[in-house]
Amino acid sequence: MSMTDPLGDLLTRIRNGQAAHKPVVQSPASKIRANVLEVLQREGYIRGYSREEVRPGVAELKIELKYVDGEPVIREITRVSKPICRAFTMVSALPSCRRREA
């Protein structure tokens, strides 16, 4: 099964993990997720992350969540830019556009 929004999935895993006060959450590994986690770690929002091989060809990211006095460091995390909703139709159903000469 393919995932249409891997970044949204990563953010939801972090959000749910912090709501449940989990010390570590796991996410499927990808370069874009690792890059986002690198920024979150550099800015101090997570303790760290590591990449682990589950089986040959399949990796997983373990994300260490950060808390201060029992409260999550990340108070709110949302996806601003979302994948577009694509609409498909037959070419014959599209209205014709003709250029008019002025």
N, C-alpha and C positions, 0 to 999 in steps of 0.2 A: 504494500500500500504506500503510495507516495504522499508526502506531506506538502500542502500548498503554502504553509506559512511557518517555516522552521524558526524564525526569530520570535514570532508570537508564541509558539510552543515553548521556547526557552524561557521567555519572560513569565509565562503562566506557571511553569514549573518552579521558578524562583519565588513567585508570588504565593503559590500554594504551600511551598515548603516553609516559607517564613510565617505564614498564617498558622501552620501546624507546629511551629517552633522546632523544625527539623535542623540538625546540625549540618547535614549533607543532602543534596539532591543530585539526581543523575539525569543526564540528557544524552541523546544520540550525538555522536561527534561529527562535526563538520568544520571547515575552515572559517566560515562566517561566524558560527557560534563561538569558536575559540577566539576570534578577533574581538567580538563584543565582550566576552568574558575578560579578555586582556585589558580592555579599557575599564571595565567595572573594577577589576583588581587594582589597576594603577591609580584610580580615583578613590579607592578605599571603601567601596560598597560591598565587596565580598572579600573573604580571607584569602581565597585562592581557588585554583582548579587544577585538575590533573586529567590526563588522557590515559585510559586503560583499554587494552584489547580484551574484548569479551570472547571472541573466537576469531580465527583468521579472516581478515577482511572486514570485521565489524568492531568498531571502537565506541567507547562511551566516555563522556566527560563527567567527572565527579566534581561538584561545585560545593565548596565550603562556605556556608552562609555566615554572615557577621551580625552579632548582636551586641548592644551596649546596655547594661543594666537590665537584661532580659527583654529588651525591645529591639526589633529589627532595625538595622541601619537604614535600609531602604523602606521608606514610609509609603511610597506610591511608585509603581512602575507600570507603564502602559506603552503600547505600540502607537506611535503617532501616524506613521505612514503605513497604510495597509494595502495588501494586494487588491488589484482592481477586480470588479465583477465583470467578467466578459460575457458578452451577448453574441450568440452565433445565429446566423440566418443564411438563407440561400441567396445567391447572387441575383437570381431572378426576382426576388422579393424586394430588392433595394430600389428606391426611386431613381430614375435617370436624371442626371444633371447635364445640361448642355450649356456651353459657354455662349453668351450672346455678345455679338459685336456691337459696339456703341456707335 
